[in-house]
């Protein structure tokens, strides 16, 4: 379950409409093995809400990734490859990495969360 951002012992989360909507959206995305987007202003609690919702899916492997501003396609492929396989990308091309990523993603339920995707 998500932790309180100030690590306050005993803190509880209020089921705000946004939190409930995120829970439902993540539930639908996981059930459909689909892609989804959670967006909103900075500081709203999007990462916390997604982390909290995904914690209910014990059988789903979760990978959290972040990219710098304006990443290259090779960097995206290499970062995802390393997160999902725990192997170094080395000098492979983005095309080889993409093929290996697709193979890895087919091995079972997985959620890939791209956090801070709005960086410019």
C-alpha positions in Angstrom: 0.0 0.0 0.0 1.2 3.5 -0.7 3.0 5.3 2.1 2.2 8.7 3.5 4.5 11.2 1.8 5.6 12.6 5.2 5.9 9.1 6.7 3.4 9.9 9.5 2.7 6.8 11.5 -1.0 5.9 11.6 -1.9 8.4 8.8 -5.0 7.3 6.8 -6.0 8.1 3.3 -9.4 9.8 2.6 -11.3 8.3 -0.3 -11.5 11.4 -2.4 -13.3 11.3 -5.7 -10.0 11.5 -7.5 -8.5 8.6 -5.5 -11.6 6.4 -6.0 -11.6 7.2 -9.8 -7.9 6.2 -10.0 -8.6 3.0 -8.1 -11.4 2.1 -10.6 -9.3 3.1 -13.6 -6.3 1.0 -12.5 -8.6 -1.9 -11.8 -10.0 -1.7 -15.4 -6.6 -1.3 -17.0 -5.2 -4.3 -15.1 -8.2 -6.4 -15.8 -8.1 -5.6 -19.6 -4.2 -5.8 -19.7 -4.5 -2.4 -21.4 -2.8 1.1 -21.2 -4.1 4.0 -19.2 -3.2 7.5 -18.2 -3.6 9.3 -14.9 -3.1 13.0 -15.3 -3.6 16.2 -13.3 -1.7 19.1 -11.8 1.6 18.6 -10.0 1.2 17.7 -6.4 -2.2 16.2 -6.8 -1.2 12.7 -5.6 -1.3 10.8 -8.9 1.8 8.7 -8.1 0.5 7.9 -4.7 -3.0 7.0 -6.0 -1.5 4.6 -8.7 0.9 3.0 -6.2 -2.0 2.5 -3.8 -4.2 1.0 -6.5 -1.5 -1.3 -7.8 -0.7 -2.6 -4.4 -4.0 -4.6 -4.5 -2.8 -6.7 -7.4 -0.3 -9.1 -5.8 0.0 -11.2 -9.0 1.0 -8.3 -11.2 4.7 -7.3 -11.4 5.1 -3.6 -11.3 7.9 -1.6 -12.8 8.2 2.2 -12.2 10.3 4.2 -14.7 11.1 7.8 -15.2 12.8 9.5 -18.1 14.6 12.8 -18.4 13.2 15.5 -20.5 13.1 14.7 -24.3 14.5 11.1 -24.1 15.6 9.4 -27.2 13.8 6.3 -28.4 16.9 4.3 -27.6 17.0 5.6 -24.0 13.3 4.7 -23.6 13.9 1.2 -24.9 17.0 0.7 -22.9 15.4 2.0 -19.6 12.4 -0.2 -20.1 14.5 -3.2 -21.0 16.7 -2.8 -17.9 13.7 -2.3 -15.6 11.7 -5.3 -17.0 14.6 -7.8 -17.4 17.1 -6.6 -14.8 19.7 -7.1 -17.4 22.0 -4.3 -18.8 20.9 -3.0 -22.2 24.6 -2.8 -23.3 25.1 -1.7 -26.8 22.0 -3.2 -28.3 20.1 -1.1 -30.8 16.6 0.2 -29.9 15.1 -2.2 -32.4 16.8 -5.3 -30.8 15.8 -4.0 -27.3 12.2 -3.5 -28.5 12.0 -7.0 -29.8 13.4 -8.4 -26.5 11.0 -6.1 -24.5 8.0 -7.5 -26.4 9.1 -11.0 -25.6 9.6 -10.1 -21.9 6.2 -8.5 -21.7 4.5 -11.6 -23.0 5.7 -13.7 -20.0 3.0 -12.7 -17.6 0.9 -9.9 -16.0 2.9 -6.7 -15.6 2.2 -3.1 -15.0 4.7 -0.5 -16.3 4.2 2.9 -14.7 5.9 5.9 -16.4 6.1 8.5 -13.7 6.6 12.2 -14.5 5.8 11.6 -18.1 4.9 15.2 -18.6 8.5 16.5 -18.3 9.4 18.9 -21.0 
